[in-house]
Amino acid sequence: MATIIPLRDRVLIKRTEKEERTASGIILPATAQEKTHWGTVLATGNGRIDNQGNLHPVSVKNGDLVVFTKYTGTEFKFEEEEYLILREEDILGVVQQ
């Protein structure tokens, strides 16, 4: 089985599934649904290297539920699953439960 390992300050995310109903109970077809802006971190790169050559590790970890900006990253399909790879700077926050 192949795995994806992000490079440098990139983060691999699996979007969480969005509710398929509106607040009033109307069921939305898949074409009308907006993609969520949050997901679970599956893997991270080693971190960002600054101009002096110092490594700054990624601050999120595997399993974190994160919120990220709307138009960011690269979406792709791997082994029939959809993923998103983005830079750590595009992550807005970690959801604490």
C-alpha positions as CSV (number, residue, x, y, z in Angstrom):
1,M,0.0,0.0,0.0
2,A,1.4,3.4,-1.0
3,T,1.4,6.4,1.4
4,I,1.6,10.1,0.8
5,I,4.2,12.1,2.7
6,P,4.0,15.9,2.3
7,L,7.2,17.8,1.9
8,R,8.5,20.8,4.0
9,D,5.6,22.8,5.4
10,R,2.8,21.1,3.6
11,V,0.0,19.2,5.3
12,L,-2.2,16.3,4.0
13,I,-5.8,16.7,4.9
14,K,-9.0,14.6,4.5
15,R,-12.0,16.8,4.5
16,T,-14.7,16.0,6.9
17,E,-18.1,15.1,5.5
18,K,-20.7,17.9,5.5
19,E,-24.3,17.5,6.5
20,E,-26.5,16.9,3.5
21,R,-29.5,18.7,5.0
22,T,-30.2,22.4,5.6
23,A,-31.2,23.7,9.0
24,S,-34.9,23.5,7.9
25,G,-34.5,19.8,6.9
26,I,-34.2,20.2,3.1
27,I,-31.9,17.5,1.6
28,L,-29.3,19.0,-0.7
29,P,-28.1,17.1,-3.8
30,A,-24.3,16.6,-4.0
31,T,-24.0,19.2,-6.8
32,A,-25.5,21.9,-4.6
33,Q,-23.3,21.2,-1.6
34,E,-20.3,23.4,-0.7
35,K,-17.1,21.7,0.3
36,T,-16.3,22.0,4.0
37,H,-13.4,24.2,5.1
38,W,-12.2,21.8,7.8
39,G,-10.7,18.4,7.9
40,T,-8.4,16.0,9.7
41,V,-4.6,16.1,9.4
42,L,-3.4,12.8,8.0
43,A,0.3,13.6,7.6
44,T,2.7,16.6,7.8
45,G,6.0,17.5,6.3
46,N,9.1,18.2,8.4
47,G,8.6,22.0,8.4
48,R,9.7,25.2,6.9
49,I,13.3,26.1,6.4
50,D,14.1,29.9,6.9
51,N,16.7,31.9,5.1
52,Q,19.3,31.0,7.8
53,G,18.7,27.3,7.2
54,N,16.9,26.8,10.5
55,L,14.0,24.2,10.5
56,H,10.7,25.4,11.9
57,P,8.6,22.2,12.5
58,V,4.9,22.1,11.5
59,S,2.7,23.0,14.5
60,V,-0.2,20.7,13.7
61,K,0.0,16.9,14.1
62,N,-1.7,13.9,12.7
63,G,-5.3,13.6,13.9
64,D,-5.8,17.3,14.5
65,L,-9.1,18.7,13.2
66,V,-8.3,22.0,11.5
67,V,-10.0,24.9,9.8
68,F,-8.5,26.2,6.6
69,T,-9.0,29.0,4.1
70,K,-11.6,28.5,1.4
71,Y,-9.6,28.6,-1.8
72,T,-6.4,26.9,-0.9
73,G,-4.3,23.9,-1.5
74,T,-4.4,21.2,-4.2
75,E,-7.2,18.7,-4.3
76,F,-6.5,15.2,-5.7
77,K,-7.7,11.7,-5.7
78,F,-5.5,8.8,-4.5
79,E,-6.6,5.2,-4.3
80,E,-10.2,6.2,-4.8
81,E,-10.1,8.7,-1.9
82,E,-10.1,12.5,-2.1
83,Y,-7.5,14.5,-0.3
84,L,-6.2,18.1,0.0
85,I,-2.5,19.2,0.4
86,L,-1.9,22.7,1.6
87,R,0.7,24.8,3.3
88,E,0.6,25.2,7.0
89,E,0.1,28.9,6.7
90,D,-3.3,28.3,5.1
91,I,-4.5,26.6,8.2
92,L,-6.5,29.0,10.3
93,G,-6.8,27.0,13.5
94,V,-7.1,23.7,15.3
95,V,-10.5,22.6,16.6
96,Q,-10.3,21.5,20.3
97,Q,-12.9,19.0,21.4
